Amino acid sequence: MPKVILKGFIIVPEPDLNAVKAELINHKRLTLSEPGCLVFEVVQCTINPYRFDVYEEFIDRDSFERHQARVKSSAWGKVSDNVERHYSQQSAG
């Protein structure tokens, strides 16, 4: 099965910025420890502090779907509920 690549960015509402930044540390750690996660990068933009660029790679669709399911019930899922998501997804390999 081909790997799944997700890339894009999120826009965080100003009232949620501190909570999102604080939980992002845990979210990155948990995601990188998931079976099937190859790359997980979320980087705050230097020009717009409310924008975070996102790049993810998972070994296959199943790994990606398990990640999505975990996120929905996580602390990250709660603090990022109001975040605007702008992603594209592709399969590679």
Phi, psi and omega per residue, in radians:
M1 nan 2.506 -3.141
P2 -1.293 2.685 3.090
K3 -1.309 2.770 -3.140
V4 -1.873 2.288 3.102
I5 -2.090 2.227 3.064
L6 -2.075 2.273 3.070
K7 -2.503 2.701 -3.127
G8 2.708 -2.488 -3.121
F9 -2.718 2.846 3.025
I10 -2.140 2.642 3.032
I11 -2.043 2.131 -3.068
V12 -1.742 2.229 3.059
P13 -1.072 2.509 -3.082
E14 -0.911 -0.765 -3.122
P15 -1.129 -0.362 -3.095
D16 -1.720 -0.077 -2.983
L17 -1.013 -0.855 -3.100
N18 -1.107 -0.736 3.133
A19 -1.158 -0.714 3.121
V20 -1.122 -0.810 3.135
K21 -1.086 -0.692 -3.131
A22 -1.167 -0.771 -3.097
E23 -1.358 -0.366 -3.136
L24 -1.026 -0.596 3.127
I25 -1.054 -0.841 3.127
N26 -1.181 -0.722 -3.137
H27 -1.042 -0.772 3.107
K28 -1.084 -0.816 -3.113
R29 -1.049 -0.830 -3.120
L30 -1.134 -0.741 -3.118
T31 -1.146 -0.780 -3.130
L32 -1.135 -0.363 3.118
S33 -1.569 -0.082 3.133
E34 -1.231 2.414 3.028
P35 -1.054 2.288 3.108
G36 1.683 -0.186 3.100
C37 -1.414 2.123 3.118
L38 -1.706 -0.753 -3.115
V39 -2.500 2.400 3.040
F40 -2.565 1.893 -3.109
E41 -2.244 2.261 3.024
V42 -2.339 2.002 -3.005
V43 -2.194 2.219 3.113
Q44 -1.224 2.332 3.134
C45 -1.182 2.414 -3.140
T46 -1.347 -0.365 -3.120
I47 -1.613 -0.742 -3.134
N48 -2.086 1.819 -3.055
P49 -1.161 -0.185 3.137
Y50 -1.615 -0.101 3.138
R51 -1.809 2.353 3.073
F52 -2.215 2.159 3.098
D53 -1.426 2.407 -3.015
V54 -2.163 2.362 3.024
Y55 -2.507 2.174 -3.111
E56 -2.325 2.509 2.990
E57 -2.357 2.318 3.068
F58 -2.206 2.591 -3.031
I59 -1.104 -0.462 3.133
D60 -2.825 3.041 -3.116
R61 -1.077 -0.691 -3.141
D62 -1.049 -0.782 3.123
S63 -1.089 -0.732 3.137
F64 -1.120 -0.768 -3.138
E65 -1.140 -0.671 3.075
R66 -1.097 -0.690 3.084
H67 -1.063 -0.833 -3.138
Q68 -1.045 -0.715 3.128
A69 -1.137 -0.741 3.134
R70 -1.098 -0.755 -3.080
V71 -1.070 -0.674 -3.093
K72 -1.006 -0.602 -3.095
S73 -1.814 0.218 -3.083
S74 -1.649 2.984 3.038
A75 -1.065 -0.663 3.104
W76 -1.063 -0.726 3.113
G77 -1.010 -0.647 -3.138
K78 -1.290 -0.843 -3.078
V79 -1.271 -0.370 -3.112
S80 -1.769 0.245 -3.093
D81 -0.999 -0.634 -3.091
N82 -1.606 0.045 -3.104
V83 -1.236 2.424 3.049
E84 -1.499 2.145 -3.082
R85 -1.876 2.310 3.124
H86 -2.271 1.623 -3.039
Y87 -2.171 2.707 2.852
S88 -2.203 2.627 -3.090
Q89 -2.212 2.481 3.072
Q90 -2.554 2.802 3.043
S91 -1.864 2.525 -3.119
A92 -2.487 2.598 3.054
G93 1.365 nan nan
